[in-house]
Amino acid sequence: MSRWVMLAVLSGGILCSAGCTCAEPRTDIPSYSAPRASRAPVIDGRLDDPAWQDAPWTEPFVQTMTGAPGQPRTRARLTWDAEFLYAAFEVEDDYLRADLSGQDPHLWTQDTVELMIDPDGDGLNYFELQLAPSGETFDTRYDSRRVPQPFGHLRWESGIEGAIALRGTLNDDAADEGYTAEVAIPWAAFAAGDPPATRPEPNANWRVALYVMDTRPGNGGQRSAGWSPTYARDFHVPDRFGRVSFAPPPAAQEEAQAAAPTPGNLRPTVQLNPQAVQALREHLANTPRDPRGRPMAPQGMQ
């Protein structure tokens, strides 16, 4: 056991012996069933859309090295539709720090939330995306674990849309409460893999890792947590990514979608008034006709 891990275990034991309530370290790989959204959420950082109310929270994030309860306290939600994978994070953080900008800044050195996504779960061709409380984003793609070095294929552009709702203020000494983060990732982004990935079918399974990084004030360094423990000083451990299944839409939603008109099944519909039809029939029956049976125009209109 490394000195780093031993210190973490010992500190946890000391806290428990002091009377703290300590959860058992998580050792399993977590699973999550992402519901299909009946309506796309508005990407504004506020998690008040109906799509999020139908999506359960993950379990609280843990220390990635040990599986013990993690800091900062964080949890996430996932949902999806025909165009996007959506993710939402809720982070408790009393010191918000994020002042980097530019093309793919190194957001992991300050406060950020992160997704790593491996569509077919083989540890190859996975994607990394980050969103900072400032709204800045970072995205890249890897052929395999951390390959190519140092930061993957930075030319890859995910088309990610992200938004943050702060409960506090950035980059000052005032006490903060945290933030919520919301992202939409187009399925088309994953076509950059080899082989290219497409929108998953209902009940398909992808491997997804979720992380949070947090800078502490002064010389407090940085802390981090994740949905699934990696048991390594590294987040890039694809075989420890969580398992996400994409739930089919509810039966009522499927029926409504099947019944919805499409360009291929549209048919003109005419509503006729029964009284008007009867009046037309009587009029035609009383209309004079020529020897060939054709209606004759009234006199004065020839």
C-alpha positions as CSV (number, residue, x, y, z in Angstrom):
1,M,0.0,0.0,0.0
2,S,1.4,3.4,-1.0
3,R,2.0,6.0,1.7
4,W,-0.7,8.2,0.0
5,V,-3.4,5.6,0.3
6,M,-2.3,4.6,3.8
7,L,-2.6,8.2,5.0
8,A,-6.1,8.4,3.5
9,V,-7.2,5.2,5.2
10,L,-5.7,6.2,8.5
11,S,-7.4,9.6,8.4
12,G,-10.7,7.9,7.7
13,G,-10.2,5.6,10.6
14,I,-9.4,8.5,12.9
15,L,-12.5,10.4,11.8
16,C,-14.7,7.3,12.4
17,S,-13.1,6.7,15.9
18,A,-13.9,10.3,16.8
19,G,-17.6,9.6,16.4
20,C,-18.2,10.6,12.8
21,T,-20.7,8.7,10.8
22,C,-18.7,7.1,8.0
23,A,-20.1,5.4,4.9
24,E,-18.5,2.2,3.7
25,P,-16.1,2.8,0.8
26,R,-17.6,2.1,-2.6
27,T,-15.9,-0.8,-4.4
28,D,-18.4,-1.6,-7.1
29,I,-18.7,0.0,-10.5
30,P,-21.9,2.1,-10.4
31,S,-24.7,1.8,-12.9
32,Y,-27.3,4.3,-14.0
33,S,-30.4,4.1,-16.2
34,A,-30.7,7.4,-18.1
35,P,-34.4,8.1,-18.9
36,R,-35.2,9.5,-22.3
37,A,-36.4,13.1,-22.1
38,S,-39.9,13.9,-23.4
39,R,-38.8,17.5,-23.9
40,A,-35.2,18.8,-24.1
41,P,-34.0,20.8,-21.1
42,V,-33.1,24.4,-21.6
43,I,-29.3,24.6,-21.1
44,D,-29.2,27.5,-18.6
45,G,-27.5,25.8,-15.6
46,R,-30.8,25.7,-13.7
47,L,-32.1,22.1,-13.1
48,D,-35.8,23.0,-13.0
49,D,-36.8,21.5,-16.3
50,P,-39.2,18.5,-16.3
51,A,-36.5,16.4,-18.0
52,W,-34.4,16.6,-14.9
53,Q,-37.3,15.8,-12.5
54,D,-37.6,12.5,-14.3
55,A,-33.9,11.7,-14.0
56,P,-32.6,10.2,-10.7
57,W,-29.5,11.5,-9.0
58,T,-26.4,9.4,-9.0
59,E,-25.0,8.3,-5.6
60,P,-22.8,11.0,-4.1
61,F,-19.3,11.1,-5.6
62,V,-16.5,9.4,-3.8
63,Q,-12.7,9.7,-3.3
64,T,-11.4,8.1,-6.5
65,M,-8.4,6.5,-4.8
66,T,-10.3,4.8,-2.0
67,G,-14.0,4.8,-2.6
68,A,-14.7,6.7,0.7
69,P,-17.1,9.6,0.7
70,G,-15.7,12.4,-1.4
71,Q,-15.3,16.1,-1.3
72,P,-16.6,18.4,-2.6
73,R,-20.1,16.9,-2.2
74,T,-21.3,16.3,-5.7
75,R,-23.9,14.3,-7.5
76,A,-25.2,14.2,-11.1
77,R,-28.0,13.3,-13.4
78,L,-28.2,12.1,-17.0
79,T,-30.9,12.1,-19.7
80,W,-31.0,11.9,-23.5
81,D,-33.1,12.4,-26.6
82,A,-32.7,12.0,-30.3
83,E,-30.1,14.7,-30.7
84,F,-28.1,15.0,-27.4
85,L,-26.8,13.4,-24.3
86,Y,-27.5,15.7,-21.3
87,A,-25.6,15.8,-18.0
88,A,-26.3,17.9,-14.9
89,F,-24.0,18.3,-11.8
90,E,-24.8,19.7,-8.4
91,V,-21.6,20.8,-6.5
92,E,-21.3,22.1,-2.9
93,D,-18.3,24.4,-2.8
94,D,-17.5,27.2,-0.4
95,Y,-14.7,28.7,-2.6
96,L,-15.3,29.1,-6.3
97,R,-12.2,29.5,-8.4
98,A,-12.2,29.6,-12.2
99,D,-10.4,32.3,-14.2
100,L,-8.8,30.4,-17.1
101,S,-9.9,31.1,-20.7
102,G,-8.9,30.5,-24.3
103,Q,-9.0,27.4,-26.5
104,D,-9.2,24.3,-24.4
105,P,-7.7,25.8,-21.2
106,H,-6.5,23.4,-18.5
107,L,-9.7,23.6,-16.4
108,W,-8.7,20.6,-14.3
109,T,-6.2,22.8,-12.4
110,Q,-9.0,24.8,-10.9
111,D,-12.8,24.1,-10.3
112,T,-14.5,22.0,-13.0
113,V,-16.8,19.1,-13.6
114,E,-15.9,16.4,-16.1
115,L,-17.2,13.6,-18.2
116,M,-15.3,10.8,-19.8
117,I,-17.3,8.7,-22.3
118,D,-16.4,5.4,-23.9
119,P,-19.3,4.5,-26.2
120,D,-18.5,0.8,-26.8
121,G,-16.7,0.2,-23.5
122,D,-13.5,-1.2,-24.9
123,G,-11.1,1.3,-23.4
124,L,-10.3,2.7,-26.8
125,N,-11.6,5.9,-28.6
126,Y,-13.0,7.6,-25.5
127,F,-13.8,11.3,-25.0
128,E,-13.1,13.8,-22.3
129,L,-15.3,17.0,-21.7
130,Q,-15.0,19.6,-18.9
131,L,-17.1,22.6,-17.9
132,A,-15.9,25.2,-15.4
133,P,-18.0,27.5,-13.2
134,S,-16.9,30.3,-15.5
135,G,-18.6,28.6,-18.4
136,E,-15.3,27.7,-20.2
137,T,-15.1,24.3,-21.8
138,F,-12.4,21.7,-22.6
139,D,-12.8,18.8,-24.9
140,T,-10.5,16.2,-26.4
141,R,-10.5,12.6,-27.7
142,Y,-8.1,9.7,-27.0
143,D,-7.2,6.6,-29.1
144,S,-6.5,4.7,-25.9
145,R,-5.6,5.4,-22.3
146,R,-4.0,8.8,-22.4
147,V,-2.9,8.3,-26.0
148,P,-1.8,10.5,-27.7
149,Q,0.1,12.4,-25.0
150,P,-0.2,14.8,-23.4
151,F,-3.8,15.7,-23.9
152,G,-5.3,13.6,-26.7
153,H,-6.7,15.0,-30.0
154,L,-7.3,18.6,-29.0
155,R,-8.5,19.4,-32.5
156,W,-11.6,17.4,-31.9
157,E,-14.6,19.7,-31.3
158,S,-17.5,18.2,-29.4
159,G,-20.0,21.0,-30.1
160,I,-20.8,20.9,-26.3
161,E,-23.2,23.4,-25.0
162,G,-22.8,24.2,-21.3
163,A,-24.2,26.6,-18.7
164,I,-23.6,27.3,-15.0
165,A,-25.8,28.6,-12.2
166,L,-23.6,29.9,-9.4
167,R,-24.6,30.0,-5.7
168,G,-21.9,32.5,-4.9
169,T,-19.3,34.6,-6.7
170,L,-16.2,33.6,-8.6
171,N,-12.6,34.3,-7.7
172,D,-13.0,36.3,-4.5
173,D,-12.8,35.6,-0.8
174,A,-16.5,35.7,-0.1
175,A,-18.1,32.5,1.2
176,D,-19.9,30.5,-1.6
177,E,-22.3,27.6,-1.6
178,G,-21.6,25.9,-4.9
179,Y,-23.0,25.7,-8.4
180,T,-25.1,23.6,-10.8
181,A,-23.7,22.7,-14.2
182,E,-25.7,21.6,-17.3
183,V,-24.3,20.3,-20.5
184,A,-25.7,19.0,-23.9
185,I,-23.4,16.9,-26.0
186,P,-24.6,16.1,-29.6
187,W,-24.5,12.5,-30.5
188,A,-22.8,13.5,-33.8
189,A,-19.7,14.4,-31.7
190,F,-19.0,10.7,-31.1
191,A,-18.7,9.9,-34.8
192,A,-15.1,11.0,-34.5
193,G,-14.2,7.6,-32.9
194,D,-12.9,4.6,-34.8
195,P,-15.3,3.0,-35.4
196,P,-17.7,5.9,-35.2
197,A,-20.4,5.9,-32.6
198,T,-23.9,6.9,-33.2
199,R,-26.9,7.7,-31.1
200,P,-27.5,4.6,-28.8
201,E,-30.5,2.5,-29.3
202,P,-32.8,2.1,-26.2
203,N,-31.3,-0.2,-23.6
204,A,-27.8,0.2,-25.0
205,N,-24.9,0.5,-22.5
206,W,-22.1,3.0,-22.6
207,R,-19.2,3.5,-20.1
208,V,-19.2,7.0,-18.5
209,A,-17.0,8.5,-15.8
210,L,-18.1,11.7,-13.9
211,Y,-15.7,13.8,-11.9
212,V,-15.4,17.1,-10.0
213,M,-12.2,19.1,-9.3
214,D,-12.0,21.8,-6.6
215,T,-9.3,24.3,-5.8
216,R,-9.0,25.3,-2.1
217,P,-8.1,28.8,-0.8
218,G,-4.6,29.8,0.0
219,N,-2.2,26.9,-0.1
220,G,-4.9,24.3,0.4
221,G,-4.2,22.6,-2.8
222,Q,-6.9,20.8,-4.8
223,R,-9.4,18.0,-4.0
224,S,-11.4,15.9,-6.4
225,A,-14.1,13.2,-6.4
226,G,-15.8,10.9,-8.9
227,W,-18.9,8.8,-9.4
228,S,-16.8,5.6,-9.7
229,P,-13.5,5.0,-7.8
230,T,-10.5,4.3,-10.0
231,Y,-8.1,3.1,-7.2
232,A,-5.3,5.0,-9.1
233,R,-3.9,8.5,-9.0
234,D,-5.5,8.9,-12.4
235,F,-9.0,9.5,-13.8
236,H,-8.1,7.8,-17.1
237,V,-9.1,4.3,-16.1
238,P,-11.7,3.2,-18.6
239,D,-12.4,-0.2,-17.1
240,R,-13.5,1.7,-13.9
241,F,-15.9,4.0,-15.8
242,G,-19.5,3.7,-14.6
243,R,-22.2,1.8,-16.7
244,V,-24.9,3.9,-18.2
245,S,-27.9,2.4,-20.0
246,F,-30.3,4.4,-22.1
247,A,-33.9,3.7,-21.0
248,P,-36.5,3.6,-23.7
249,P,-39.3,6.2,-23.6
250,P,-42.4,5.4,-21.6
251,A,-45.1,3.4,-23.6
252,A,-47.4,6.4,-23.7
253,Q,-44.6,8.5,-25.3
254,E,-43.8,5.8,-27.8
255,E,-47.5,5.6,-28.8
256,A,-47.7,9.4,-29.2
257,Q,-44.6,9.5,-31.3
258,A,-45.9,6.6,-33.5
259,A,-49.2,8.4,-34.0
260,A,-47.6,11.7,-34.8
261,P,-48.0,12.7,-38.4
262,T,-44.9,12.6,-40.6
263,P,-44.4,13.7,-44.2
264,G,-44.9,10.1,-45.3
265,N,-48.2,9.4,-43.6
266,L,-50.1,12.7,-43.9
267,R,-53.5,12.4,-45.6
268,P,-55.9,15.3,-46.3
269,T,-59.0,15.3,-44.1
270,V,-62.2,17.0,-45.1
271,Q,-65.1,17.6,-42.6
272,L,-68.5,17.9,-44.4
273,N,-71.6,19.4,-42.9
274,P,-74.5,16.9,-43.2
275,Q,-77.1,19.6,-43.7
276,A,-75.1,21.2,-46.5
277,V,-74.6,17.9,-48.2
278,Q,-78.4,17.2,-48.1
279,A,-79.2,20.7,-49.5
280,L,-76.7,20.2,-52.3
281,R,-78.3,16.8,-53.2
282,E,-81.8,18.4,-53.3
283,H,-80.5,21.3,-55.4
284,L,-79.0,18.9,-57.9
285,A,-82.1,16.8,-58.0
286,N,-84.2,19.8,-58.9
287,T,-81.8,21.3,-61.5
288,P,-83.1,21.1,-65.1
289,R,-80.9,19.0,-67.4
290,D,-80.4,18.9,-71.1
291,P,-81.0,15.8,-73.2
292,R,-77.5,14.5,-72.4
293,G,-78.2,14.7,-68.6
294,R,-76.0,17.7,-68.0
295,P,-77.2,20.5,-65.6
296,M,-78.6,23.5,-67.4
297,A,-77.7,27.0,-66.3
298,P,-80.5,29.2,-65.1
299,Q,-82.0,31.5,-67.7
300,G,-80.0,34.8,-68.1
301,M,-76.7,33.2,-67.2
302,Q,-75.9,31.5,-70.5
